[in-house]
Amino acid sequence: MRLSDSIYGVTGDRKEAAAWKEKGYELPAFDIQAVREKTKEEPAWIHFGAGNIFRAFPAAVLQEALDQGSYDRGVIVAEGFDYEIIDKAYRPYDNVSLLVVLQSDGSIRKKVIASVTESLKADPVFPEDWERLAQIFRAPSLQMVSFTITEKGYRVSPADLEKGLQPGLIMGKVAALLLERFRSGAHPLTLQSMDNCSHNGDKVRQAVTAYAERWAGQGLVPGDFLAYVQDEGRIACPWSMIDKITPRPDAKVQEILQADGFADHETIVTKKKTYTAPFVNAEETQYLVIEDRYTNGRPPLELGGVLYTDRETVDKVERMKVCTCLNPLHTAMSIFGCLLGYDLISAEMEDEDIRGLIAKIGYMEAMPVVTDPGVLKPEDFIGAVLERRLPNPFMPDAPQRIATDTSQKLSIRFGETIKGYVEKGLDLDELVLIPFVLAGYARYLKGVDDAGDAFEPSPDPLLDELRSMVSGLEVKAGEQDFSCLKKLYSRKDIFGVDLYEVGLGARIEAMAAQLYAGTGAVRKTLHQYVESR
């Protein structure tokens, strides 16, 4: 069974189709050739970023609309960073991929994705591909240019701005392609970030505007081009919130596919260290909430579960996730997972103390000040996190990875909840486990686990500075001076508030003292506080 043969089962060979379906593979239910021809003639959507998240989520969402017979065009994908992805994971398989959905009960769902009609390298050094990109951008039918290029993909460097109309960075290339659209009629268009960063549409607009301003200032483009890019009535840059985990190709999945007789199961590692494959494995839970502000229409992605709303609601969904329903729980698990010797998040979910810690933080302590976006219920979101996402045995995520840059995360993930209590006049004595997590951070910084063994805390820009604050403390029973922690817990830049000013500092110090009280103290104290709630 080869991936590129799977689509022919729905275009004529019933026997071939039956063989795939017998093995549990879901095949496309639309006329693939007709969709490819229509997309070639009248492209509506091009996506930059050919990585795993694109194939597992946006491309799969579009396929839902195609399978329903409610849409007639596919998506074109362009890669502007790692061109080997196109050469090795797309073109050899006729741009078809296999989505393997990793379900929390340990089963998988296998779905052939054929919504991608073309794959292109976004660089003028590949002239045929670049001319095709220019042709697509000139097309009046083009409605949306979307991105999953990670937050750093939106950066603009002074050196790249000096390259004129031949920039090297991806947003510069997008600006150059917008110039093609401007010259061919200045048609409206939407630039839609689907990256996991706050207010992502603003990052797109700021980047393309930086290039347009520089080129206009240098006299390389007319001033009308800058006005075109800045006109929100013609070039829209909506916000979005995306949430889905797409790990590297998983060995357990590869074994299952190989047992099926699926030949295209090998991992591809590019020279730029991108891990990909002809298949993508991803968790079952997913959210994509988008500000519905399009200047030239859009594909009907709501048919695949995308939620369209206004900008304020997108922002509320982001705050709900980051401040209450997911990110704080992840951080709590990362701190205590490292201290208790775990290396898998899914394994932590089998620990009653850790599971109780994060459930009670979410449902009891953060919920009174949660931002409720209306389009998603916070209780349902947390329920999916606790019951389906974190326990998923296929998710190879580790507390050590999540603990990266913890100092940069605490002010949003916990500080905002504390601020919410203060602003609403709520009783701060109701906060027990959130202060306990912050106490756990001081114990984590010591780099000694609950068994008394040293470990290396995860990378963090403030790690050396913060570790020096706890250098005088020891993991031992008996009295010691914890006043050194005042220097840590008064840091508004880390916790969002001065924890002493709001009345929590002394309590957190006392909790930290309990956690430092010798081997086994972390487990003992964790159990004590979780049971007390």
VOLO-487816 format. One line per 8 residues: number of its first residue (from 1); their letters; for each residue x, y, z of C-alpha. Coordinates in Angstrom, 1 decimal. Example, Ala and Ser with C-alpha at 12.3 -4.5 7.8 and 13.67 -1.06 7.14 Angstrom:
BEGIN
1> as> 12.3/-4.5/7.8; 13.7/-1.1/7.1
This chain:
BEGIN
1> mrlsdsiy> 0.0/0.0/0.0; 1.6/3.2/-1.2; 0.2/6.6/-0.2; 0.2/8.0/-3.8; -1.9/5.1/-4.9; -4.6/5.7/-2.3; -6.3/8.5/-4.2; -6.8/6.3/-7.3
9> gvtgdrke> -9.1/4.1/-5.3; -11.7/6.9/-5.3; -11.1/7.8/-9.0; -11.9/4.4/-10.5; -10.4/1.3/-8.9; -13.0/0.0/-6.5; -10.9/-3.0/-5.6; -8.0/-0.7/-4.6
17> aaawkekg> -10.4/1.4/-2.5; -11.8/-1.6/-0.8; -8.3/-2.8/0.2; -7.6/0.6/1.9; -11.0/0.7/3.6; -10.6/-2.9/4.9; -7.5/-1.7/6.8; -9.5/1.2/8.3
25> yelpafdi> -8.2/4.0/6.1; -10.6/6.8/5.3; -10.3/7.9/1.7; -11.3/11.2/0.1; -14.9/11.4/-0.9; -14.6/14.1/-3.6; -13.4/14.3/-7.2; -9.7/15.0/-6.6
33> qavrektk> -8.9/15.7/-10.3; -11.8/18.2/-10.6; -10.7/20.0/-7.5; -7.1/20.2/-8.7; -8.2/21.6/-12.0; -10.5/24.2/-10.4; -7.8/25.3/-8.0; -5.2/25.6/-10.7
41> eepawihf> -7.5/27.9/-12.7; -9.0/29.9/-9.8; -6.9/29.6/-6.7; -8.6/30.8/-3.5; -6.2/29.8/-0.7; -2.4/29.5/-0.4; -0.7/28.5/2.8; 2.9/29.3/3.8
49> gagnifra> 4.5/26.6/6.1; 4.4/23.1/4.9; 5.1/21.5/8.3; 3.1/18.9/10.2; 0.6/21.3/11.8; -0.6/22.4/8.4; -1.3/18.9/7.1; -2.8/17.8/10.4
57> fpaavlqe> -5.1/20.7/10.9; -5.9/23.4/8.2; -5.5/21.0/5.3; -7.6/18.3/7.1; -10.3/20.9/7.9; -10.6/21.9/4.3; -11.0/18.2/3.4; -14.1/18.0/5.6
65> aldqgsyd> -15.7/20.7/3.4; -14.6/18.9/0.2; -15.9/15.6/1.4; -19.2/17.1/2.1; -19.4/18.3/-1.4; -19.8/21.9/-0.2; -16.7/23.4/-1.7; -14.8/23.0/-5.0
73> rgvivaeg> -11.2/24.1/-4.4; -8.2/22.8/-2.5; -5.3/24.6/-0.9; -1.8/25.3/-2.4; 1.1/25.0/0.1; 4.3/27.0/-0.1; 7.5/26.4/2.0; 9.9/29.3/2.5
81> fdyeiidk> 12.4/27.8/5.0; 13.1/24.1/4.5; 12.7/23.2/0.9; 13.5/19.5/1.5; 10.0/19.2/3.0; 8.5/19.8/-0.5; 11.1/17.5/-2.2; 10.8/14.6/0.2
89> ayrpydnv> 7.4/14.8/2.0; 5.1/16.3/-0.7; 6.0/15.8/-4.3; 7.0/12.1/-4.2; 3.5/11.4/-2.8; 1.5/13.6/-5.3; 0.9/16.0/-2.4; -1.2/13.5/-0.6
97> sllvvlqs> -0.6/12.7/3.1; -1.9/10.4/5.8; -3.3/11.9/9.0; -3.1/9.6/11.9; -5.3/10.9/14.8; -3.9/9.8/18.2; -6.9/9.2/20.4; -6.9/9.2/24.2
105> dgsirkkv> -8.2/5.6/24.4; -5.0/4.4/22.7; -6.6/3.8/19.3; -5.8/5.7/16.1; -7.9/7.0/13.2; -6.3/7.0/9.7; -7.4/9.5/7.1; -5.9/10.2/3.7
113> iasvtesl> -5.7/13.9/3.1; -5.9/15.0/-0.6; -6.9/18.7/-0.2; -3.4/20.0/-1.0; -3.3/20.5/-4.8; 0.1/21.9/-5.3; 3.4/22.3/-3.3; 5.8/25.1/-4.1
121> kadpvfpe> 9.2/26.4/-2.9; 8.8/30.1/-2.0; 12.1/31.4/-3.3; 13.2/33.1/-6.6; 16.1/30.6/-6.9; 13.4/28.2/-8.0; 12.1/30.3/-10.9; 9.2/28.0/-12.0
129> dwerlaqi> 7.8/27.8/-8.5; 8.3/31.6/-7.9; 6.5/32.4/-11.2; 3.6/30.1/-10.1; 3.4/31.9/-6.8; 3.3/35.3/-8.5; 0.6/34.0/-10.8; -1.4/32.9/-7.8
137> frapslqm> -1.1/36.2/-6.1; -2.1/38.0/-9.2; -5.3/36.0/-9.4; -8.5/38.0/-8.5; -9.9/34.7/-7.1; -7.3/34.5/-4.3; -9.0/35.1/-1.0; -6.7/34.0/1.7
145> vsftitek> -2.9/33.6/2.4; -2.4/31.8/5.6; 0.6/31.0/7.7; 2.0/28.4/10.2; 5.6/29.6/10.2; 6.1/29.9/14.0; 6.4/33.2/15.8; 10.0/33.8/14.7
153> gyrvspad> 8.8/33.5/11.1; 7.4/37.0/11.3; 10.6/38.7/12.3; 12.1/41.4/10.1; 15.8/42.1/10.1; 17.5/45.3/9.1; 19.8/43.4/6.8; 16.9/41.8/5.0
161> lekglqpg> 15.2/45.2/4.6; 18.3/46.4/2.8; 18.0/43.7/0.1; 15.4/45.7/-1.8; 12.9/43.7/-3.8; 14.8/40.5/-3.3; 14.4/39.8/0.4; 15.4/36.5/1.9
169> limgkvaa> 13.0/36.2/4.9; 9.5/34.8/4.4; 7.6/37.9/5.2; 9.7/39.9/2.8; 8.9/37.3/0.1; 5.2/37.7/0.9; 5.5/41.5/0.6; 7.1/41.0/-2.8
177> lllerfrs> 4.2/38.8/-3.9; 1.8/41.4/-2.6; 3.5/43.8/-4.9; 2.6/41.5/-7.8; -1.0/41.6/-6.7; -0.9/45.4/-6.4; 0.5/45.7/-9.9; -2.2/43.4/-11.3
185> gahpltlq> -5.1/45.4/-10.0; -4.6/45.9/-6.3; -7.2/43.2/-5.5; -8.3/42.7/-1.9; -6.8/39.8/0.1; -6.6/38.4/3.7; -3.4/37.5/5.3; -4.3/35.0/8.0
193> smdncshn> -1.8/33.9/10.7; -2.7/30.5/12.2; 0.4/30.5/14.4; 0.2/30.0/18.2; 1.1/33.5/19.3; -1.0/36.2/20.8; -2.5/38.8/18.4; -0.9/37.0/15.5
201> gdkvrqav> -2.6/39.1/12.8; -0.8/42.2/14.1; 2.6/40.4/13.6; 1.7/39.8/9.9; 0.7/43.4/9.3; 3.7/44.8/11.1; 6.1/42.7/9.0; 4.7/43.3/5.5
209> tayaerwa> 4.3/47.0/6.4; 7.9/47.2/7.4; 9.0/46.0/3.9; 6.5/48.2/2.1; 7.6/51.3/4.0; 11.3/50.7/3.3; 10.7/50.0/-0.4; 8.5/53.1/-0.7
217> gqglvpgd> 11.1/55.2/1.1; 13.8/54.0/-1.2; 11.7/54.8/-4.3; 11.5/51.1/-5.3; 7.7/51.1/-5.2; 5.0/53.7/-5.5; 3.5/55.2/-2.4; 0.2/53.7/-3.4
225> flayvqde> 1.6/50.3/-2.7; 2.3/51.2/0.9; -1.3/52.6/1.1; -2.6/49.3/-0.3; -0.8/47.2/2.3; -1.9/49.5/5.1; -5.6/49.7/4.0; -7.5/47.2/6.2
233> griacpws> -10.4/47.4/3.8; -8.2/45.8/1.2; -5.5/43.8/3.1; -7.0/42.3/6.2; -4.9/40.6/8.9; -7.3/38.9/11.3; -6.4/37.4/14.7; -6.7/33.7/15.4
241> midkitpr> -6.2/31.2/18.2; -5.0/27.8/17.3; -4.5/24.8/19.6; -3.4/21.3/18.5; -0.4/19.2/19.2; 1.4/17.5/16.3; 4.4/15.6/17.6; 7.2/14.2/15.5
249> pdakvqei> 6.5/10.9/13.7; 5.9/8.4/16.4; 7.6/5.0/16.5; 4.4/3.3/17.8; 2.4/4.8/14.9; 5.1/3.6/12.4; 4.8/0.1/13.7; 1.0/0.1/13.3
257> lqadgfad> 1.2/1.4/9.8; 3.9/-1.1/8.8; 1.7/-3.9/10.1; -1.0/-2.6/7.9; 1.3/-3.0/4.9; 1.5/0.8/4.5; 4.8/1.4/2.8; 5.3/5.1/3.4
265> hetivtkk> 6.0/5.1/7.1; 9.6/6.2/7.3; 10.7/9.3/9.2; 12.3/12.0/7.0; 14.9/14.2/8.7; 16.0/17.2/6.6; 19.4/18.9/6.7; 17.7/21.7/8.7
273> ktytapfv> 16.6/19.1/11.3; 12.9/19.1/10.4; 11.3/15.8/11.4; 8.5/14.9/9.0; 7.1/11.9/7.1; 4.5/11.1/4.5; 2.2/10.8/7.4; 1.4/13.1/10.3
281> naeetqyl> 0.4/12.0/13.8; -1.6/14.4/15.9; -3.9/14.6/18.9; -7.6/14.3/18.4; -8.5/17.6/20.1; -8.2/20.8/18.1; -9.4/24.4/18.2; -9.1/27.1/15.6
289> viedrytn> -10.9/30.4/16.4; -10.6/33.1/13.8; -11.7/36.7/13.6; -14.1/36.8/10.7; -12.7/39.8/8.8; -12.1/38.9/5.1; -11.9/41.4/2.3; -12.4/39.0/-0.7
297> grpplelg> -14.4/36.1/0.8; -13.0/33.0/2.3; -13.1/29.1/2.1; -15.9/27.7/4.3; -13.7/26.3/7.0; -16.5/26.4/9.5; -17.7/23.2/7.8; -14.6/21.5/9.3
305> gvlytdre> -15.1/22.9/12.8; -13.3/26.3/12.6; -15.1/28.9/14.8; -15.5/32.4/13.2; -16.1/35.3/15.5; -15.0/38.9/16.3; -11.6/40.1/17.4; -12.6/40.6/21.0
313> tvdkverm> -13.8/37.0/21.3; -10.6/35.6/19.7; -8.7/37.5/22.4; -10.9/36.1/25.1; -10.4/32.6/23.9; -6.6/33.2/24.0; -6.8/34.5/27.5; -9.0/31.6/28.6
321> kvctclnp> -6.5/29.1/27.3; -3.3/30.9/28.4; -4.5/32.1/31.8; -6.8/29.3/33.0; -7.6/26.3/31.0; -4.4/24.9/29.6; -1.1/26.7/30.0; -1.2/27.1/33.8
329> lhtamsif> -1.9/23.4/34.2; 1.0/22.6/31.9; 3.3/24.7/34.0; 2.2/23.2/37.3; 2.8/19.7/35.8; 6.2/20.7/34.4; 7.5/22.0/37.8; 6.3/19.0/39.9
337> gcllgydl> 7.0/16.5/37.1; 10.6/17.4/37.1; 10.8/17.3/40.9; 9.1/13.9/41.0; 11.2/12.3/38.2; 8.6/12.1/35.5; 9.6/12.3/31.8; 6.1/12.0/30.2
345> isaemede> 3.1/14.2/30.7; 0.8/11.3/30.1; 2.5/9.4/32.9; 2.0/12.3/35.3; -1.8/12.1/34.7; -1.7/8.7/36.4; -0.4/10.4/39.5; -3.4/11.2/41.7
353> dirgliak> -1.7/14.1/43.4; -0.6/15.8/40.2; -3.9/15.2/38.5; -5.7/16.6/41.6; -3.3/19.6/41.6; -4.1/20.7/38.1; -7.8/19.8/38.2; -8.3/21.9/41.3
361> igymeamp> -6.2/24.8/40.0; -8.4/24.9/36.9; -11.9/24.2/38.2; -11.6/25.7/41.7; -9.0/28.4/41.9; -8.8/29.9/38.4; -12.4/29.5/37.3; -13.8/32.4/39.5
369> vvtdpgvl> -11.9/34.9/37.3; -11.8/33.0/34.0; -12.3/35.0/30.8; -15.4/33.3/29.3; -15.3/33.8/25.5; -18.9/32.5/25.0; -18.0/30.5/21.9; -16.2/27.8/24.0
377> kpedfiga> -17.2/26.9/27.6; -14.1/27.1/29.9; -15.4/24.0/31.8; -15.6/22.0/28.6; -12.1/23.1/27.5; -10.6/22.0/30.8; -12.5/18.8/30.7; -11.0/18.0/27.3
385> vlerrlpn> -7.5/18.8/28.6; -7.9/16.5/31.7; -9.8/13.7/30.1; -8.5/13.5/26.5; -5.4/15.6/25.9; -3.0/15.2/28.8; -3.6/11.5/29.4; -3.1/10.6/25.8
393> pfmpdapq> -0.6/7.7/25.7; 0.6/8.7/22.2; 1.7/12.2/23.3; 5.4/12.0/23.9; 5.5/15.4/25.6; 7.8/15.9/28.6; 7.7/18.2/31.6; 11.3/19.1/30.9
401> riatdtsq> 10.2/20.6/27.6; 7.3/22.5/29.0; 9.5/23.9/31.8; 11.6/25.8/29.2; 11.4/29.5/29.8; 9.2/29.2/32.9; 10.3/32.6/34.2; 8.7/34.2/31.1
409> klsirfge> 5.4/32.4/31.6; 4.5/32.7/35.2; 3.1/36.3/35.1; 0.5/35.3/32.5; -0.3/31.8/33.6; -0.7/32.6/37.3; -0.2/36.4/37.8; -3.3/37.2/35.8
417> tikgyvek> -5.4/35.0/38.1; -4.0/36.7/41.2; -4.7/40.1/39.6; -8.2/39.0/38.9; -8.8/38.1/42.5; -7.5/41.5/43.6; -9.5/43.4/41.1; -12.7/41.6/41.9
425> gldldelv> -12.2/41.9/45.7; -12.1/38.1/46.1; -10.6/36.4/49.1; -7.0/35.5/48.4; -7.2/32.9/51.1; -9.1/30.9/48.5; -5.9/30.6/46.6; -4.0/27.6/47.9
433> lipfvlag> -2.6/25.6/45.0; -1.6/28.4/42.8; 0.7/29.8/45.6; 1.8/26.3/46.1; 3.0/26.0/42.5; 4.9/29.3/42.9; 6.5/27.8/46.0; 7.4/24.7/43.9
441> yarylkgv> 9.2/27.0/41.5; 11.7/28.0/44.2; 12.3/24.3/44.9; 12.6/23.5/41.2; 15.3/26.2/40.8; 17.5/24.3/43.2; 17.8/21.5/40.7; 17.5/18.7/43.2
449> ddagdafe> 14.6/16.2/42.8; 12.5/14.7/45.6; 14.8/11.7/45.8; 17.8/14.0/46.5; 19.3/13.6/43.0; 20.5/16.6/41.0; 18.8/17.5/37.7; 19.4/20.3/35.3
457> pspdplld> 16.5/22.8/35.1; 15.3/23.5/31.6; 16.8/26.4/29.6; 15.5/29.8/30.7; 16.9/33.3/30.0; 16.9/34.1/33.8; 18.0/30.7/35.0; 21.4/31.6/36.4
465> elrsmvsg> 20.1/34.8/38.0; 17.2/33.0/39.7; 19.2/30.0/40.8; 21.6/32.3/42.6; 18.7/33.5/44.7; 18.2/30.0/46.1; 21.9/29.0/46.2; 22.1/29.4/50.0
473> levkageq> 19.2/27.0/50.6; 19.6/23.3/51.1; 17.3/20.3/50.7; 17.3/19.1/54.3; 15.3/18.8/57.4; 15.6/21.5/60.1; 15.7/25.2/60.3; 17.1/27.5/57.6
481> dfsclkkl> 16.7/31.1/56.6; 14.2/31.5/53.7; 14.2/35.3/53.7; 16.3/35.1/50.5; 13.1/34.2/48.7; 11.8/37.8/49.2; 14.1/38.9/46.4; 12.4/36.3/44.2
489> ysrkdifg> 8.8/36.7/45.1; 8.8/40.4/44.9; 9.7/40.3/41.2; 6.7/41.8/39.2; 8.4/41.0/36.0; 8.3/37.3/36.8; 5.0/36.9/38.7; 3.0/39.8/37.3
497> vdlyevgl> 2.6/41.2/40.9; 4.7/41.7/44.0; 3.5/38.7/45.9; 4.2/40.4/49.2; 2.2/43.5/48.3; -0.9/41.4/47.5; -0.4/39.4/50.8; 0.8/36.0/49.4
505> garieama> 4.6/36.3/49.8; 4.9/35.1/53.4; 2.5/32.2/52.8; 4.5/31.1/49.7; 7.7/31.3/51.6; 6.3/29.0/54.2; 5.2/26.5/51.6; 8.7/26.6/50.0
513> aqlyagtg> 10.2/25.8/53.4; 8.0/22.7/53.5; 9.2/21.6/50.1; 12.8/22.0/51.0; 12.5/19.9/54.2; 14.5/16.9/53.0; 14.0/14.0/50.6; 10.4/13.0/50.1
521> avrktlhq> 9.2/16.5/51.2; 7.8/17.4/47.7; 5.5/14.3/47.6; 4.4/14.8/51.2; 3.6/18.5/50.8; 2.0/18.1/47.4; -0.3/15.4/48.8; -1.1/17.5/51.9
529> yvesr> -2.2/20.6/49.9; -4.1/18.8/47.2; -6.0/16.8/49.9; -6.7/20.0/51.8; -8.7/21.6/48.9
